[in-house]
Amino acid sequence: MSVTRRDVLEELERQSDASTGKRTSVESLADALAADERTVREQLDGLESCALADIDANGRVRITVTGEELLALDLDEMIVVDAEVTDRG
């Protein structure tokens, strides 16, 4: 089974909290998802680029308010893509 960004975001919501600042680890997420840490880390990087997850300097992670609100919409289908970097130089 491949782990999607939605899978990671949903598990992140279970293990962290935006309003209290409670964070979790990549290792804990990977264990809960039965996935390797590298895959989870890649998905988290994409979620962070879309402001759905926050990763601190120590690598601890939490869901953002935006991430919680997106999940609260309870959409049947959700596509989360990397934010596009635009060079306006």
Biopython code that builds the backbone (N, CA, C, O; Angstrom):
import numpy as np
from Bio.PDB.StructureBuilder import StructureBuilder

atoms = [
    (1, "MET", "N", (0.836, -1.183, 0.000)),
    (1, "MET", "CA", (0.000, 0.000, 0.000)),
    (1, "MET", "C", (0.877, 1.240, 0.000)),
    (1, "MET", "O", (1.789, 1.361, 0.818)),
    (2, "SER", "N", (0.606, 2.153, -0.908)),
    (2, "SER", "CA", (1.363, 3.397, -0.900)),
    (2, "SER", "C", (0.657, 4.397, 0.012)),
    (2, "SER", "O", (-0.571, 4.422, 0.101)),
    (3, "VAL", "N", (1.449, 5.210, 0.677)),
    (3, "VAL", "CA", (0.926, 6.192, 1.617)),
    (3, "VAL", "C", (0.752, 7.516, 0.885)),
    (3, "VAL", "O", (1.696, 8.043, 0.296)),
    (4, "THR", "N", (-0.459, 8.041, 0.929)),
    (4, "THR", "CA", (-0.752, 9.300, 0.251)),
    (4, "THR", "C", (-0.597, 10.471, 1.215)),
    (4, "THR", "O", (-0.483, 10.290, 2.427)),
    (5, "ARG", "N", (-0.594, 11.663, 0.653)),
    (5, "ARG", "CA", (-0.538, 12.857, 1.502)),
    (5, "ARG", "C", (-1.765, 12.935, 2.396)),
    (5, "ARG", "O", (-1.680, 13.371, 3.544)),
    (6, "ARG", "N", (-2.897, 12.513, 1.868)),
    (6, "ARG", "CA", (-4.110, 12.526, 2.695)),
    (6, "ARG", "C", (-3.954, 11.584, 3.879)),
    (6, "ARG", "O", (-4.330, 11.932, 4.998)),
    (7, "ASP", "N", (-3.399, 10.386, 3.646)),
    (7, "ASP", "CA", (-3.154, 9.440, 4.741)),
    (7, "ASP", "C", (-2.289, 10.086, 5.821)),
    (7, "ASP", "O", (-2.589, 9.995, 7.011)),
    (8, "VAL", "N", (-1.223, 10.731, 5.392)),
    (8, "VAL", "CA", (-0.296, 11.364, 6.331)),
    (8, "VAL", "C", (-0.991, 12.517, 7.058)),
    (8, "VAL", "O", (-0.829, 12.672, 8.269)),
    (9, "LEU", "N", (-1.756, 13.318, 6.333)),
    (9, "LEU", "CA", (-2.455, 14.444, 6.944)),
    (9, "LEU", "C", (-3.472, 13.954, 7.976)),
    (9, "LEU", "O", (-3.574, 14.530, 9.059)),
    (10, "GLU", "N", (-4.217, 12.911, 7.656)),
    (10, "GLU", "CA", (-5.197, 12.373, 8.601)),
    (10, "GLU", "C", (-4.526, 11.819, 9.852)),
    (10, "GLU", "O", (-5.015, 12.025, 10.963)),
    (11, "GLU", "N", (-3.414, 11.120, 9.677)),
    (11, "GLU", "CA", (-2.696, 10.597, 10.846)),
    (11, "GLU", "C", (-2.068, 11.739, 11.639)),
    (11, "GLU", "O", (-2.033, 11.698, 12.869)),
    (12, "LEU", "N", (-1.584, 12.734, 10.951)),
    (12, "LEU", "CA", (-1.017, 13.903, 11.617)),
    (12, "LEU", "C", (-2.072, 14.585, 12.477)),
    (12, "LEU", "O", (-1.775, 15.061, 13.573)),
    (13, "GLU", "N", (-3.309, 14.631, 11.976)),
    (13, "GLU", "CA", (-4.395, 15.223, 12.760)),
    (13, "GLU", "C", (-4.654, 14.415, 14.033)),
    (13, "GLU", "O", (-4.949, 14.987, 15.082)),
    (14, "ARG", "N", (-4.546, 13.099, 13.944)),
    (14, "ARG", "CA", (-4.761, 12.252, 15.120)),
    (14, "ARG", "C", (-3.656, 12.437, 16.160)),
    (14, "ARG", "O", (-3.906, 12.336, 17.361)),
    (15, "GLN", "N", (-2.444, 12.705, 15.699)),
    (15, "GLN", "CA", (-1.299, 12.737, 16.609)),
    (15, "GLN", "C", (-0.858, 14.132, 17.033)),
    (15, "GLN", "O", (0.004, 14.253, 17.904)),
    (16, "SER", "N", (-1.414, 15.184, 16.453)),
    (16, "SER", "CA", (-0.973, 16.535, 16.788)),
    (16, "SER", "C", (-2.166, 17.466, 16.878)),
    (16, "SER", "O", (-3.302, 17.064, 16.628)),
    (17, "ASP", "N", (-1.901, 18.715, 17.238)),
    (17, "ASP", "CA", (-2.982, 19.680, 17.381)),
    (17, "ASP", "C", (-2.453, 21.076, 17.088)),
    (17, "ASP", "O", (-1.461, 21.508, 17.675)),
    (18, "ALA", "N", (-3.116, 21.774, 16.182)),
    (18, "ALA", "CA", (-2.677, 23.114, 15.803)),
    (18, "ALA", "C", (-2.875, 24.121, 16.922)),
    (18, "ALA", "O", (-2.003, 24.955, 17.164)),
    (19, "SER", "N", (-4.009, 24.055, 17.608)),
    (19, "SER", "CA", (-4.321, 25.073, 18.614)),
    (19, "SER", "C", (-3.452, 24.963, 19.858)),
    (19, "SER", "O", (-3.127, 25.982, 20.467)),
    (20, "THR", "N", (-3.068, 23.750, 20.249)),
    (20, "THR", "CA", (-2.222, 23.585, 21.430)),
    (20, "THR", "C", (-0.744, 23.533, 21.080)),
    (20, "THR", "O", (0.111, 23.659, 21.956)),
    (21, "GLY", "N", (-0.443, 23.347, 19.800)),
    (21, "GLY", "CA", (0.950, 23.240, 19.375)),
    (21, "GLY", "C", (1.547, 21.860, 19.604)),
    (21, "GLY", "O", (2.754, 21.676, 19.442)),
    (22, "LYS", "N", (0.715, 20.880, 19.982)),
    (22, "LYS", "CA", (1.201, 19.516, 20.208)),
    (22, "LYS", "C", (1.786, 18.966, 18.915)),
    (22, "LYS", "O", (1.151, 19.016, 17.862)),
    (23, "ARG", "N", (2.994, 18.446, 19.005)),
    (23, "ARG", "CA", (3.695, 17.908, 17.841)),
    (23, "ARG", "C", (3.943, 16.422, 17.997)),
    (23, "ARG", "O", (3.814, 15.861, 19.086)),
    (24, "THR", "N", (4.297, 15.804, 16.897)),
    (24, "THR", "CA", (4.633, 14.392, 16.878)),
    (24, "THR", "C", (5.918, 14.219, 16.071)),
    (24, "THR", "O", (6.520, 15.198, 15.629)),
    (25, "SER", "N", (6.323, 12.989, 15.889)),
    (25, "SER", "CA", (7.554, 12.714, 15.140)),
    (25, "SER", "C", (7.246, 11.972, 13.842)),
    (25, "SER", "O", (6.198, 11.344, 13.691)),
    (26, "VAL", "N", (8.178, 12.065, 12.927)),
    (26, "VAL", "CA", (8.070, 11.317, 11.674)),
    (26, "VAL", "C", (8.024, 9.825, 11.981)),
    (26, "VAL", "O", (7.282, 9.074, 11.347)),
    (27, "GLU", "N", (8.819, 9.404, 12.954)),
    (27, "GLU", "CA", (8.872, 7.990, 13.323)),
    (27, "GLU", "C", (7.514, 7.485, 13.797)),
    (27, "GLU", "O", (7.081, 6.395, 13.423)),
    (28, "SER", "N", (6.850, 8.283, 14.620)),
    (28, "SER", "CA", (5.536, 7.893, 15.135)),
    (28, "SER", "C", (4.504, 7.808, 14.004)),
    (28, "SER", "O", (3.691, 6.885, 13.966)),
    (29, "LEU", "N", (4.545, 8.768, 13.097)),
    (29, "LEU", "CA", (3.639, 8.741, 11.950)),
    (29, "LEU", "C", (3.906, 7.517, 11.079)),
    (29, "LEU", "O", (2.975, 6.827, 10.664)),
    (30, "ALA", "N", (5.173, 7.255, 10.807)),
    (30, "ALA", "CA", (5.541, 6.109, 9.969)),
    (30, "ALA", "C", (5.075, 4.798, 10.602)),
    (30, "ALA", "O", (4.553, 3.923, 9.912)),
    (31, "ASP", "N", (5.265, 4.666, 11.919)),
    (31, "ASP", "CA", (4.814, 3.454, 12.617)),
    (31, "ASP", "C", (3.304, 3.280, 12.486)),
    (31, "ASP", "O", (2.826, 2.186, 12.183)),
    (32, "ALA", "N", (2.556, 4.352, 12.712)),
    (32, "ALA", "CA", (1.097, 4.282, 12.657)),
    (32, "ALA", "C", (0.592, 3.957, 11.260)),
    (32, "ALA", "O", (-0.438, 3.301, 11.101)),
    (33, "LEU", "N", (1.320, 4.418, 10.249)),
    (33, "LEU", "CA", (0.916, 4.199, 8.860)),
    (33, "LEU", "C", (1.535, 2.945, 8.246)),
    (33, "LEU", "O", (1.252, 2.603, 7.098)),
    (34, "ALA", "N", (2.383, 2.263, 9.018)),
    (34, "ALA", "CA", (3.113, 1.094, 8.514)),
    (34, "ALA", "C", (3.847, 1.437, 7.219)),
    (34, "ALA", "O", (3.794, 0.703, 6.232)),
    (35, "ALA", "N", (4.530, 2.571, 7.262)),
    (35, "ALA", "CA", (5.264, 3.072, 6.092)),
    (35, "ALA", "C", (6.691, 3.394, 6.507)),
    (35, "ALA", "O", (6.990, 3.533, 7.693)),
    (36, "ASP", "N", (7.565, 3.509, 5.521)),
    (36, "ASP", "CA", (8.931, 3.874, 5.856)),
    (36, "ASP", "C", (9.013, 5.388, 6.096)),
    (36, "ASP", "O", (8.237, 6.166, 5.541)),
    (37, "GLU", "N", (9.968, 5.778, 6.932)),
    (37, "GLU", "CA", (10.108, 7.180, 7.327)),
    (37, "GLU", "C", (10.395, 8.094, 6.145)),
    (37, "GLU", "O", (9.924, 9.231, 6.116)),
    (38, "ARG", "N", (11.148, 7.623, 5.187)),
    (38, "ARG", "CA", (11.481, 8.457, 4.024)),
    (38, "ARG", "C", (10.214, 8.861, 3.265)),
    (38, "ARG", "O", (10.057, 10.020, 2.882)),
    (39, "THR", "N", (9.321, 7.908, 3.053)),
    (39, "THR", "CA", (8.069, 8.195, 2.351)),
    (39, "THR", "C", (7.232, 9.201, 3.130)),
    (39, "THR", "O", (6.696, 10.147, 2.554)),
    (40, "VAL", "N", (7.121, 8.998, 4.432)),
    (40, "VAL", "CA", (6.343, 9.915, 5.265)),
    (40, "VAL", "C", (6.966, 11.303, 5.245)),
    (40, "VAL", "O", (6.255, 12.304, 5.145)),
    (41, "ARG", "N", (8.280, 11.367, 5.340)),
    (41, "ARG", "CA", (8.979, 12.663, 5.318)),
    (41, "ARG", "C", (8.728, 13.392, 3.988)),
    (41, "ARG", "O", (8.502, 14.602, 3.982)),
    (42, "GLU", "N", (8.765, 12.671, 2.877)),
    (42, "GLU", "CA", (8.488, 13.273, 1.569)),
    (42, "GLU", "C", (7.067, 13.832, 1.513)),
    (42, "GLU", "O", (6.847, 14.934, 1.011)),
    (43, "GLN", "N", (6.112, 13.073, 2.027)),
    (43, "GLN", "CA", (4.726, 13.542, 2.046)),
    (43, "GLN", "C", (4.577, 14.758, 2.953)),
    (43, "GLN", "O", (3.850, 15.694, 2.619)),
    (44, "LEU", "N", (5.256, 14.753, 4.090)),
    (44, "LEU", "CA", (5.205, 15.900, 5.006)),
    (44, "LEU", "C", (5.801, 17.150, 4.373)),
    (44, "LEU", "O", (5.291, 18.252, 4.574)),
    (45, "ASP", "N", (6.871, 16.984, 3.615)),
    (45, "ASP", "CA", (7.470, 18.141, 2.928)),
    (45, "ASP", "C", (6.460, 18.773, 1.976)),
    (45, "ASP", "O", (6.356, 19.998, 1.898)),
    (46, "GLY", "N", (5.719, 17.940, 1.256)),
    (46, "GLY", "CA", (4.691, 18.454, 0.354)),
    (46, "GLY", "C", (3.562, 19.132, 1.113)),
    (46, "GLY", "O", (3.061, 20.171, 0.685)),
    (47, "LEU", "N", (3.162, 18.551, 2.234)),
    (47, "LEU", "CA", (2.109, 19.159, 3.052)),
    (47, "LEU", "C", (2.571, 20.488, 3.631)),
    (47, "LEU", "O", (1.794, 21.439, 3.715)),
    (48, "GLU", "N", (3.827, 20.549, 4.026)),
    (48, "GLU", "CA", (4.360, 21.807, 4.569)),
    (48, "GLU", "C", (4.393, 22.885, 3.489)),
    (48, "GLU", "O", (4.100, 24.047, 3.770)),
    (49, "SER", "N", (4.744, 22.518, 2.261)),
    (49, "SER", "CA", (4.802, 23.510, 1.181)),
    (49, "SER", "C", (3.428, 24.092, 0.863)),
    (49, "SER", "O", (3.324, 25.165, 0.270)),
    (50, "CYS", "N", (2.375, 23.378, 1.261)),
    (50, "CYS", "CA", (0.999, 23.849, 1.054)),
    (50, "CYS", "C", (0.398, 24.436, 2.329)),
    (50, "CYS", "O", (-0.799, 24.719, 2.375)),
    (51, "ALA", "N", (1.207, 24.616, 3.349)),
    (51, "ALA", "CA", (0.786, 25.169, 4.645)),
    (51, "ALA", "C", (-0.237, 24.285, 5.359)),
    (51, "ALA", "O", (-1.097, 24.785, 6.085)),
    (52, "LEU", "N", (-0.140, 22.963, 5.148)),
    (52, "LEU", "CA", (-1.041, 22.032, 5.825)),
    (52, "LEU", "C", (-0.354, 21.349, 7.005)),
    (52, "LEU", "O", (-1.018, 20.762, 7.859)),
    (53, "ALA", "N", (0.976, 21.425, 7.052)),
    (53, "ALA", "CA", (1.767, 20.864, 8.145)),
    (53, "ALA", "C", (2.870, 21.846, 8.492)),
    (53, "ALA", "O", (3.291, 22.650, 7.660)),
    (54, "ASP", "N", (3.331, 21.771, 9.732)),
    (54, "ASP", "CA", (4.424, 22.623, 10.183)),
    (54, "ASP", "C", (5.514, 21.741, 10.765)),
    (54, "ASP", "O", (5.263, 20.951, 11.675)),
    (55, "ILE", "N", (6.722, 21.876, 10.242)),
    (55, "ILE", "CA", (7.870, 21.107, 10.720)),
    (55, "ILE", "C", (8.823, 22.081, 11.392)),
    (55, "ILE", "O", (9.256, 23.052, 10.772)),
    (56, "ASP", "N", (9.159, 21.828, 12.678)),
    (56, "ASP", "CA", (10.056, 22.747, 13.375)),
    (56, "ASP", "C", (11.521, 22.384, 13.122)),
    (56, "ASP", "O", (11.821, 21.418, 12.420)),
    (57, "ALA", "N", (12.415, 23.165, 13.698)),
    (57, "ALA", "CA", (13.852, 22.985, 13.477)),
    (57, "ALA", "C", (14.359, 21.637, 13.976)),
    (57, "ALA", "O", (15.397, 21.160, 13.518)),
    (58, "ASN", "N", (13.639, 21.017, 14.910)),
    (58, "ASN", "CA", (14.034, 19.714, 15.449)),
    (58, "ASN", "C", (13.392, 18.552, 14.700)),
    (58, "ASN", "O", (13.585, 17.392, 15.062)),
    (59, "GLY", "N", (12.628, 18.863, 13.656)),
    (59, "GLY", "CA", (11.984, 17.821, 12.871)),
    (59, "GLY", "C", (10.661, 17.349, 13.434)),
    (59, "GLY", "O", (10.056, 16.421, 12.898)),
    (60, "ARG", "N", (10.198, 17.978, 14.515)),
    (60, "ARG", "CA", (8.881, 17.649, 15.078)),
    (60, "ARG", "C", (7.813, 18.303, 14.206)),
    (60, "ARG", "O", (8.022, 19.392, 13.670)),
    (61, "VAL", "N", (6.698, 17.651, 14.070)),
    (61, "VAL", "CA", (5.693, 18.096, 13.104)),
    (61, "VAL", "C", (4.317, 18.183, 13.754)),
    (61, "VAL", "O", (3.997, 17.446, 14.687)),
    (62, "ARG", "N", (3.512, 19.109, 13.230)),
    (62, "ARG", "CA", (2.117, 19.220, 13.661)),
    (62, "ARG", "C", (1.280, 19.650, 12.473)),
    (62, "ARG", "O", (1.788, 20.204, 11.498)),
    (63, "ILE", "N", (0.003, 19.386, 12.574)),
    (63, "ILE", "CA", (-0.935, 19.853, 11.567)),
    (63, "ILE", "C", (-1.139, 21.355, 11.777)),
    (63, "ILE", "O", (-0.981, 21.853, 12.891)),
    (64, "THR", "N", (-1.483, 22.063, 10.727)),
    (64, "THR", "CA", (-1.803, 23.486, 10.851)),
    (64, "THR", "C", (-3.322, 23.653, 10.940)),
    (64, "THR", "O", (-4.080, 22.714, 10.700)),
    (65, "VAL", "N", (-3.743, 24.860, 11.286)),
    (65, "VAL", "CA", (-5.177, 25.157, 11.308)),
    (65, "VAL", "C", (-5.761, 24.923, 9.921)),
    (65, "VAL", "O", (-6.865, 24.395, 9.789)),
    (66, "THR", "N", (-5.024, 25.315, 8.894)),
    (66, "THR", "CA", (-5.477, 25.104, 7.517)),
    (66, "THR", "C", (-5.668, 23.617, 7.226)),
    (66, "THR", "O", (-6.645, 23.224, 6.589)),
    (67, "GLY", "N", (-4.735, 22.800, 7.693)),
    (67, "GLY", "CA", (-4.852, 21.356, 7.512)),
    (67, "GLY", "C", (-6.068, 20.790, 8.221)),
    (67, "GLY", "O", (-6.778, 19.947, 7.673)),
    (68, "GLU", "N", (-6.309, 21.255, 9.451)),
    (68, "GLU", "CA", (-7.490, 20.806, 10.189)),
    (68, "GLU", "C", (-8.776, 21.222, 9.476)),
    (68, "GLU", "O", (-9.732, 20.451, 9.392)),
    (69, "GLU", "N", (-8.782, 22.447, 8.968)),
    (69, "GLU", "CA", (-9.979, 22.939, 8.270)),
    (69, "GLU", "C", (-10.229, 22.163, 6.983)),
    (69, "GLU", "O", (-11.378, 21.875, 6.649)),
    (70, "LEU", "N", (-9.175, 21.825, 6.264)),
    (70, "LEU", "CA", (-9.335, 21.044, 5.042)),
    (70, "LEU", "C", (-9.946, 19.683, 5.353)),
    (70, "LEU", "O", (-10.868, 19.245, 4.664)),
    (71, "LEU", "N", (-9.444, 19.018, 6.373)),
    (71, "LEU", "CA", (-10.004, 17.714, 6.742)),
    (71, "LEU", "C", (-11.435, 17.833, 7.251)),
    (71, "LEU", "O", (-12.242, 16.926, 7.048)),
    (72, "ALA", "N", (-11.754, 18.936, 7.906)),
    (72, "ALA", "CA", (-13.106, 19.141, 8.426)),
    (72, "ALA", "C", (-14.144, 19.251, 7.306)),
    (72, "ALA", "O", (-15.331, 19.014, 7.533)),
    (73, "LEU", "N", (-13.699, 19.608, 6.101)),
    (73, "LEU", "CA", (-14.617, 19.670, 4.966)),
    (73, "LEU", "C", (-15.159, 18.297, 4.598)),
    (73, "LEU", "O", (-16.198, 18.184, 3.948)),
    (74, "ASP", "N", (-14.440, 17.243, 5.021)),
    (74, "ASP", "CA", (-14.857, 15.857, 4.802)),
    (74, "ASP", "C", (-15.182, 15.587, 3.335)),
    (74, "ASP", "O", (-16.244, 15.057, 3.006)),
    (75, "LEU", "N", (-14.266, 15.955, 2.478)),
    (75, "LEU", "CA", (-14.441, 15.760, 1.039)),
    (75, "LEU", "C", (-14.214, 14.304, 0.668)),
    (75, "LEU", "O", (-13.351, 13.641, 1.243)),
    (76, "ASP", "N", (-14.981, 13.807, -0.285)),
    (76, "ASP", "CA", (-14.782, 12.446, -0.760)),
    (76, "ASP", "C", (-13.424, 12.314, -1.446)),
    (76, "ASP", "O", (-12.725, 11.314, -1.280)),
    (77, "GLU", "N", (-13.067, 13.327, -2.209)),
    (77, "GLU", "CA", (-11.787, 13.327, -2.906)),
    (77, "GLU", "C", (-11.051, 14.614, -2.589)),
    (77, "GLU", "O", (-11.635, 15.697, -2.540)),
    (78, "MET", "N", (-9.768, 14.466, -2.378)),
    (78, "MET", "CA", (-8.947, 15.627, -2.087)),
    (78, "MET", "C", (-7.611, 15.437, -2.797)),
    (78, "MET", "O", (-6.997, 14.374, -2.712)),
    (79, "ILE", "N", (-7.182, 16.449, -3.476)),
    (79, "ILE", "CA", (-5.888, 16.408, -4.133)),
    (79, "ILE", "C", (-5.019, 17.471, -3.493)),
    (79, "ILE", "O", (-5.377, 18.649, -3.463)),
    (80, "VAL", "N", (-3.874, 17.048, -2.981)),
    (80, "VAL", "CA", (-2.921, 17.976, -2.387)),
    (80, "VAL", "C", (-1.670, 17.920, -3.245)),
    (80, "VAL", "O", (-1.048, 16.867, -3.385)),
    (81, "VAL", "N", (-1.310, 19.047, -3.813)),
    (81, "VAL", "CA", (-0.137, 19.105, -4.680)),
    (81, "VAL", "C", (0.880, 20.055, -4.068)),
    (81, "VAL", "O", (0.542, 20.882, -3.221)),
    (82, "ASP", "N", (2.127, 19.931, -4.504)),
    (82, "ASP", "CA", (3.164, 20.834, -4.027)),
    (82, "ASP", "C", (2.865, 22.248, -4.497)),
    (82, "ASP", "O", (2.389, 22.463, -5.611)),
    (83, "ALA", "N", (3.148, 23.193, -3.635)),
    (83, "ALA", "CA", (3.006, 24.594, -4.037)),
    (83, "ALA", "C", (4.009, 24.888, -5.122)),
    (83, "ALA", "O", (5.154, 24.438, -5.061)),
    (84, "GLU", "N", (3.586, 25.642, -6.117)),
    (84, "GLU", "CA", (4.472, 25.976, -7.233)),
    (84, "GLU", "C", (5.325, 27.161, -6.847)),
    (84, "GLU", "O", (4.828, 28.158, -6.324)),
    (85, "VAL", "N", (6.594, 27.046, -7.105)),
    (85, "VAL", "CA", (7.508, 28.139, -6.831)),
    (85, "VAL", "C", (7.558, 29.022, -8.064)),
    (85, "VAL", "O", (7.828, 28.551, -9.169)),
    (86, "THR", "N", (7.297, 30.293, -7.869)),
    (86, "THR", "CA", (7.294, 31.242, -8.980)),
    (86, "THR", "C", (8.445, 32.204, -8.809)),
    (86, "THR", "O", (8.585, 32.828, -7.757)),
    (87, "ASP", "N", (9.269, 32.329, -9.827)),
    (87, "ASP", "CA", (10.383, 33.274, -9.803)),
    (87, "ASP", "C", (9.912, 34.596, -10.380)),
    (87, "ASP", "O", (9.652, 34.710, -11.578)),
    (88, "ARG", "N", (9.808, 35.575, -9.528)),
    (88, "ARG", "CA", (9.339, 36.882, -9.971)),
    (88, "ARG", "C", (10.486, 37.856, -10.102)),
    (88, "ARG", "O", (10.276, 39.067, -10.166)),
    (89, "GLY", "N", (11.715, 37.325, -10.142)),
    (89, "GLY", "CA", (12.939, 38.119, -10.164)),
    (89, "GLY", "C", (13.089, 38.921, -11.356)),
    (89, "GLY", "O", (14.080, 39.637, -11.497)),
]
sb = StructureBuilder()
sb.init_structure("model")
sb.init_model(0)
sb.init_chain("A")
sb.init_seg("    ")
for serial, (resi, resn, name, xyz) in enumerate(atoms, 1):
    if name == "N":
        sb.init_residue(resn, " ", resi, " ")
    sb.init_atom(name, np.array(xyz, "f"), 0.0, 1.0, " ", f" {name:<3s}", serial, name[0])
structure = sb.get_structure()
